Amino acid sequence: MLNITKNSLNDKINLNRFKTVQFLHERKYAKRFNQFLIGASIFTLLFVLLPWTQNIRGNGFVTTIAPEHRPQTIHTAIAGRIEKWYVSEGQFVNKGDTILFISEIKEDYFDPNLVANTESQMKAKQLSETSYESKAKSLATQIVAIEREKTLKLEQARNKIEQSLYKVKSDSMDLEAVKTQLKIAQTQFKRSQDLNKEGLKPMTDVEDKRLKLQDAEAKIITQQNKLLSSKNDLINARVEINRITAEYADKVSKAESDRFTALSSQFDTEAQVNKLQNQVTNYKMRNELYYIKAPQSGFVNRALQSGIGETIKEGTPIVSIMPSKYAIAVETFIEPIDMPLIHKGEKVRIWFDGWPTIVFSGWPNTSYGTFGGEIVAIENFISTNGKYRVLIAQDPKDKPWPKELNIGSGAQTFALLNNVPIWYEIWRNLNGFPPDFYTPKQSNESKK
């Protein structure tokens, strides 16, 4: 009550006669309450001065580090009809164990002896290829023989030309000798005539010289014919060389044409053999695809197809398998605003669904049931849920993760950032500011 007047109520009225006033004058808890308020204020002041570890929280699930260790779906590579199942759900299978057998549904592969028949065709083509190869070799040998014969024939023709040249020279010399004899005969005949006119020689001597002159004239004509015949033989020998060259060129060309035809047939047959060999390999591999086998050891999670006689297409999922050996990790997602604060190799605390935990995110050392992790991969492109994916592996320096964890179970994470006072963290959250940005020492050292 405010004391705004000089008239005192206590002087006029005795308030002690009221029980309420007596009770209020005798109360003791007001002092205790004041002491409590003072203590709470001191505690609050000390509390807001305590250190607080900033963190980035995320939600995710348990997965594996290596992609081949994650649950996988086995697909059929060819179309077919389900004939027999060899496994059941939950069963453990080793690598290479048969899971399912399917039969053929395409008419091009109905022949049970398809592989054997194709191999027979391939062998026949191989024999044909060998025949063409032998023919090509025989023609090559024949070409060599023709070339040798051509060389000998040309040598023989050149020898004949040389003989003709010598004969032409010999006949030319004989002709010159006959011409000389003719001149002598003419001179002797003229001298005999002159001596006969002078009466020194008889007419018989003149007639004798006349006969010798006529004989010399006949010889020169004969010798000229021989010379012309020798020259004609020389021309014929030279023509023979051209004929031999043309003849054997035609023979070589024909043999080479036959050889190239044989080689072309050989190469074409070789291509057909390779094609048939490829078909044989494809048919054998297709026969192996009728048996769908386990790519690695693991447990059969679920059969995605069922029944006997059901027709399936290429690429149809058949069964889901969980590998038996794997290294677990945690796949978590963070907000885009926190993406610049996450770095590879950064330490992260994790707690798993179904595992007893007491979490103090600001004081990670006082938390119970959390496990250490280390960031090993950060996705550079945003996921469909509007967040960035981060992969966390087990921290080798921290306690091991529980062996009872199953792939796909939930997990929550928080990455540790700077240490700040609690009052600063409260002020930051009230104002909606992001956590303090910092770069790990590893990044600074790598930049240097």
FIKOLBA-877728 format. One record per residue (C-alpha): residue number from 0; residue in one letter; x, y, z. Coordinates in steps of 0.5 Angstrom, whole numbers, plus 2048, in hexadecimal, padded with zeros to 3 digits. Layout:
// FIKOLBA-877728
     n   res    c1    c2    c3
   NUM     A     X     Y     Z
...
This chain:
// FIKOLBA-877728
     n   res    c1    c2    c3
     0     M   800   800   800
     1     L   803   807   7FE
     2     N   804   80C   804
     3     I   801   812   800
     4     T   7FE   816   806
     5     K   800   818   80D
     6     N   7FA   815   810
     7     S   7FD   80E   813
     8     L   7F8   808   813
     9     N   7FB   805   818
    10     D   7FA   80A   81D
    11     K   7F2   80A   81C
    12     I   7F1   802   81B
    13     N   7F4   7FD   81F
    14     L   7F6   7F8   819
    15     N   7F9   7F2   81D
    16     R   7F2   7F0   81F
    17     F   7F2   7ED   818
    18     K   7F4   7E6   817
    19     T   7F6   7E8   810
    20     V   7FB   7ED   812
    21     Q   7FE   7E9   818
    22     F   7FF   7E3   813
    23     L   803   7E8   80E
    24     H   807   7EB   814
    25     E   809   7E4   816
    26     R   80B   7E1   80F
    27     K   812   7DF   80E
    28     Y   812   7DC   807
    29     A   812   7E3   804
    30     K   81A   7E3   806
    31     R   81B   7DC   803
    32     F   818   7DE   7FC
    33     N   81C   7E4   7FC
    34     Q   822   7DF   7FD
    35     F   820   7DA   7F8
    36     L   81F   7E0   7F3
    37     I   826   7E3   7F4
    38     G   829   7DC   7F4
    39     A   825   7DA   7ED
    40     S   828   7E1   7EA
    41     I   82F   7DF   7EC
    42     F   82E   7D8   7E9
    43     T   82B   7DB   7E3
    44     L   831   7E0   7E2
    45     L   836   7DA   7E3
    46     F   832   7D5   7DF
    47     V   832   7DA   7D9
    48     L   839   7DB   7DA
    49     L   83A   7D4   7D9
    50     P   83E   7D1   7D2
    51     W   839   7CE   7CD
    52     T   83B   7CA   7C7
    53     Q   837   7CD   7C0
    54     N   835   7C7   7BC
    55     I   831   7C5   7B6
    56     R   82C   7C0   7B7
    57     G   829   7BB   7B1
    58     N   825   7B5   7B0
    59     G   827   7AF   7AC
    60     F   828   7A7   7AC
    61     V   82D   7A2   7AD
    62     T   830   7A0   7A6
    63     T   837   79D   7A4
    64     I   83D   7A1   7A1
    65     A   83E   79C   79B
    66     P   838   79C   796
    67     E   839   795   795
    68     H   838   793   79C
    69     R   831   797   79C
    70     P   82A   793   79A
    71     Q   82A   791   793
    72     T   825   78F   78E
    73     I   826   789   789
    74     H   823   78A   782
    75     T   822   785   77D
    76     A   827   786   777
    77     I   822   783   772
    78     A   81B   781   771
    79     G   818   77B   773
    80     R   813   777   777
    81     I   814   775   77F
    82     E   815   76D   77F
    83     K   818   76C   786
    84     W   81A   770   78D
    85     Y   820   76D   790
    86     V   820   772   796
    87     S   81B   775   79B
    88     E   81B   77C   79F
    89     G   81F   77D   7A5
    90     Q   824   777   7A2
    91     F   82C   778   7A2
    92     V   82F   777   79B
    93     N   836   777   799
    94     K   839   77A   793
    95     G   837   776   78D
    96     D   831   772   790
    97     T   82B   771   78B
    98     I   825   776   78D
    99     L   820   774   787
   100     F   820   771   781
   101     I   81C   773   77B
   102     S   81B   770   774
   103     E   81B   773   76D
   104     I   815   777   76A
   105     K   818   77A   764
   106     E   817   775   75D
   107     D   81E   777   75B
   108     Y   821   773   760
   109     F   81C   76D   761
   110     D   821   768   75E
   111     P   824   764   763
   112     N   82A   762   75F
   113     L   82B   76A   75D
   114     V   832   76A   75F
   115     A   834   763   75C
   116     N   831   765   755
   117     T   834   76C   755
   118     E   83B   769   757
   119     S   83A   764   751
   120     Q   839   76A   74D
   121     M   83F   76D   74F
   122     K   844   767   74E
   123     A   841   767   747
   124     K   843   76E   746
   125     Q   84A   76D   749
   126     L   84B   767   744
   127     S   849   76C   73E
   128     E   84D   771   741
   129     T   853   76C   741
   130     S   852   76A   73A
   131     Y   852   771   737
   132     E   858   773   73B
   133     S   85B   76D   738
   134     K   859   76F   731
   135     A   85C   776   732
   136     K   862   773   734
   137     S   862   76E   72E
   138     L   861   774   729
   139     A   867   778   72D
   140     T   86B   772   72B
   141     Q   869   772   724
   142     I   86A   779   723
   143     V   871   778   726
   144     A   872   773   721
   145     I   86F   777   71B
   146     E   874   77D   71D
   147     R   87A   778   71D
   148     E   878   775   716
   149     K   877   77C   713
   150     T   87E   77E   715
   151     L   881   778   712
   152     K   87D   779   70B
   153     L   87F   780   70B
   154     E   886   77E   70C
   155     Q   885   779   707
   156     A   882   77E   702
   157     R   888   783   704
   158     N   88D   77E   702
   159     K   88A   77D   6FB
   160     I   88A   785   6FA
   161     E   891   784   6FC
   162     Q   892   77E   6F7
   163     S   88E   782   6F2
   164     L   893   788   6F3
   165     Y   899   784   6F2
   166     K   896   781   6EB
   167     V   894   788   6E9
   168     K   89B   78A   6EA
   169     S   89E   784   6E7
   170     D   89A   784   6E1
   171     S   89C   78C   6E0
   172     M   8A3   78A   6E0
   173     D   8A1   784   6DB
   174     L   89E   789   6D7
   175     E   8A4   78E   6D7
   176     A   8A8   788   6D5
   177     V   8A4   787   6CF
   178     K   8A4   78E   6CD
   179     T   8AB   78E   6CD
   180     Q   8AB   788   6C9
   181     L   8A6   78B   6C4
   182     K   8AB   791   6C3
   183     I   8B1   78C   6C2
   184     A   8AD   789   6BD
   185     Q   8AB   78F   6B9
   186     T   8B2   791   6B9
   187     Q   8B4   78B   6B7
   188     F   8AF   78A   6B1
   189     K   8B1   792   6AF
   190     R   8B8   790   6AF
   191     S   8B7   78A   6AB
   192     Q   8B3   78E   6A6
   193     D   8B8   793   6A5
   194     L   8BD   78E   6A4
   195     N   8B9   78A   69F
   196     K   8B8   790   69B
   197     E   8C0   791   69B
   198     G   8C0   78A   699
   199     L   8C4   788   69F
   200     K   8BE   784   6A2
   201     P   8BA   77E   69F
   202     M   8B3   77F   69E
   203     T   8B2   779   6A3
   204     D   8B5   77C   6A9
   205     V   8B0   782   6A8
   206     E   8AB   77D   6A8
   207     D   8AE   77A   6AE
   208     K   8AE   781   6B2
   209     R   8A7   782   6AF
   210     L   8A5   77C   6B3
   211     K   8A8   77E   6B9
   212     L   8A5   784   6B9
   213     Q   89E   782   6B8
   214     D   89F   77D   6BE
   215     A   8A2   782   6C2
   216     E   89B   786   6C1
   217     A   897   780   6C2
   218     K   89B   77F   6C9
   219     I   899   786   6CB
   220     I   892   786   6CA
   221     T   892   77F   6CE
   222     Q   896   783   6D3
   223     Q   891   789   6D4
   224     N   88B   784   6D4
   225     K   88F   780   6DA
   226     L   890   787   6DE
   227     L   889   789   6DD
   228     S   887   782   6E0
   229     S   88C   783   6E6
   230     K   889   78A   6E7
   231     N   882   787   6E6
   232     D   884   782   6EC
   233     L   886   788   6F0
   234     I   880   78B   6F0
   235     N   87C   785   6F1
   236     A   880   784   6F7
   237     R   87F   78A   6FA
   238     V   877   789   6F8
   239     E   878   783   6FC
   240     I   87A   786   702
   241     N   874   78B   702
   242     R   86F   785   701
   243     I   872   781   707
   244     T   871   787   70B
   245     A   86A   788   709
   246     E   869   780   70A
   247     Y   86B   77F   711
   248     A   869   786   713
   249     D   862   783   711
   250     K   863   77D   715
   251     V   866   780   71B
   252     S   860   785   71B
   253     K   85B   77F   71A
   254     A   85E   77B   720
   255     E   85E   781   724
   256     S   857   783   723
   257     D   855   77C   725
   258     R   85A   77C   72B
   259     F   856   783   72D
   260     T   84F   77F   72C
   261     A   852   77A   730
   262     L   854   77F   736
   263     S   84E   782   735
   264     S   84A   77C   736
   265     Q   84E   77A   73C
   266     F   84D   781   740
   267     D   846   780   73F
   268     T   846   779   741
   269     E   84A   77C   747
   270     A   845   781   749
   271     Q   83F   77C   748
   272     V   843   777   74D
   273     N   844   77D   752
   274     K   83D   77F   752
   275     L   83B   777   753
   276     Q   840   777   759
   277     N   83D   77D   75C
   278     Q   836   77A   75B
   279     V   839   773   75E
   280     T   83C   778   764
   281     N   835   77C   765
   282     Y   831   775   765
   283     K   835   772   76A
   284     M   835   778   76E
   285     R   82D   779   76D
   286     N   82D   771   770
   287     E   830   773   776
   288     L   82C   779   777
   289     Y   826   774   778
   290     Y   829   773   77F
   291     I   828   77A   783
   292     K   82E   779   788
   293     A   830   77D   78E
   294     P   835   783   78D
   295     Q   838   783   794
   296     S   837   77F   79A
   297     G   831   782   79E
   298     F   82A   781   7A1
   299     V   823   780   79C
   300     N   81F   786   79F
   301     R   819   786   79A
   302     A   817   782   794
   303     L   814   787   78F
   304     Q   811   782   78A
   305     S   80D   77C   78C
   306     G   80A   776   789
   307     I   80C   771   784
   308     G   80B   772   77D
   309     E   80B   779   77E
   310     T   80E   77D   778
   311     I   813   783   779
   312     K   816   788   774
   313     E   81D   78A   774
   314     G   81F   78E   77A
   315     T   81A   78C   77E
   316     P   81C   78C   786
   317     I   81C   785   789
   318     V   81E   785   790
   319     S   821   78A   795
   320     I   828   788   798
   321     M   82B   78B   79E
   322     P   833   789   79E
   323     S   835   786   7A5
   324     K   83C   78A   7A5
   325     Y   83C   791   7A5
   326     A   83E   797   7A9
   327     I   839   79C   7AC
   328     A   838   7A3   7AB
   329     V   833   7A8   7AC
   330     E   830   7AC   7A7
   331     T   82D   7B3   7A9
   332     F   82A   7B9   7A6
   333     I   82B   7C0   7A8
   334     E   828   7C7   7A7
   335     P   82B   7CB   7A1
   336     I   82D   7D1   7A6
   337     D   831   7CC   7AA
   338     M   835   7C9   7A3
   339     P   83B   7CE   7A4
   340     L   83C   7CC   7AB
   341     I   83D   7C5   7A9
   342     H   844   7C2   7A7
   343     K   847   7BB   7A5
   344     G   84A   7B8   7AB
   345     E   846   7BC   7B0
   346     K   844   7B8   7B7
   347     V   83D   7B7   7B8
   348     R   839   7B4   7BE
   349     I   833   7AF   7BC
   350     W   82E   7AB   7C0
   351     F   82A   7A6   7BD
   352     D   822   7A4   7BD
   353     G   821   79F   7C3
   354     W   827   7A0   7C6
   355     P   827   7A3   7CD
   356     T   82A   7AA   7CD
   357     I   82A   7B1   7D1
   358     V   82C   7B6   7CD
   359     F   82F   7BD   7CE
   360     S   830   7C0   7C8
   361     G   834   7C6   7CB
   362     W   838   7C2   7CF
   363     P   83A   7BB   7CB
   364     N   83F   7B9   7D0
   365     T   839   7B8   7D5
   366     S   834   7B4   7D1
   367     Y   833   7AD   7D1
   368     G   832   7A8   7CC
   369     T   835   7AC   7C6
   370     F   83A   7AA   7C2
   371     G   840   7AD   7BE
   372     G   840   7AE   7B6
   373     E   844   7B1   7B1
   374     I   841   7B4   7AB
   375     V   844   7B0   7A4
   376     A   840   7B3   79F
   377     I   83B   7B9   79D
   378     E   837   7BA   798
   379     N   838   7C0   793
   380     F   830   7C0   790
   381     I   82A   7C1   795
   382     S   826   7BB   796
   383     T   81E   7BA   794
   384     N   81D   7BC   79B
   385     G   820   7C2   79B
   386     K   826   7C1   79F
   387     Y   82D   7BF   79E
   388     R   82F   7B7   79F
   389     V   835   7B6   7A3
   390     L   838   7AF   7A4
   391     I   83B   7AE   7AB
   392     A   840   7A8   7AD
   393     Q   842   7A5   7B4
   394     D   847   7A9   7B7
   395     P   84D   7A4   7B8
   396     K   84F   7A8   7BF
   397     D   849   7A8   7C2
   398     K   845   7A2   7C5
   399     P   842   79D   7C0
   400     W   83B   79D   7BD
   401     P   836   798   7C0
   402     K   836   791   7BC
   403     E   82F   791   7BC
   404     L   82E   797   7B8
   405     N   82A   795   7B1
   406     I   82A   798   7AB
   407     G   824   79D   7AA
   408     S   823   79F   7B1
   409     G   823   7A6   7B3
   410     A   828   7AA   7B6
   411     Q   829   7B1   7B8
   412     T   82F   7B5   7B8
   413     F   832   7BC   7BA
   414     A   839   7BF   7B7
   415     L   83D   7C3   7BC
   416     L   83F   7CA   7BB
   417     N   842   7D0   7BF
   418     N   842   7D0   7C6
   419     V   83E   7D6   7C9
   420     P   83A   7D9   7CF
   421     I   833   7D7   7D0
   422     W   831   7DE   7D0
   423     Y   834   7DF   7C9
   424     E   830   7D9   7C7
   425     I   829   7DB   7CA
   426     W   82A   7E2   7C6
   427     R   82C   7DF   7C0
   428     N   826   7DA   7C0
   429     L   821   7E0   7C2
   430     N   824   7E4   7BC
   431     G   824   7DE   7B7
   432     F   82B   7DF   7B5
   433     P   82F   7D8   7B3
   434     P   835   7D5   7B7
   435     D   83C   7D8   7B6
   436     F   83F   7D7   7B0
   437     Y   846   7D4   7B1
   438     T   84B   7D0   7AC
   439     P   84E   7C9   7AF
   440     K   856   7C9   7B0
   441     Q   857   7C4   7AB
   442     S   854   7C8   7A6
   443     N   859   7CE   7A8
   444     E   85F   7CA   7A8
   445     S   85D   7C6   7A1
   446     K   85C   7CD   79E
   447     K   863   7CF   7A0
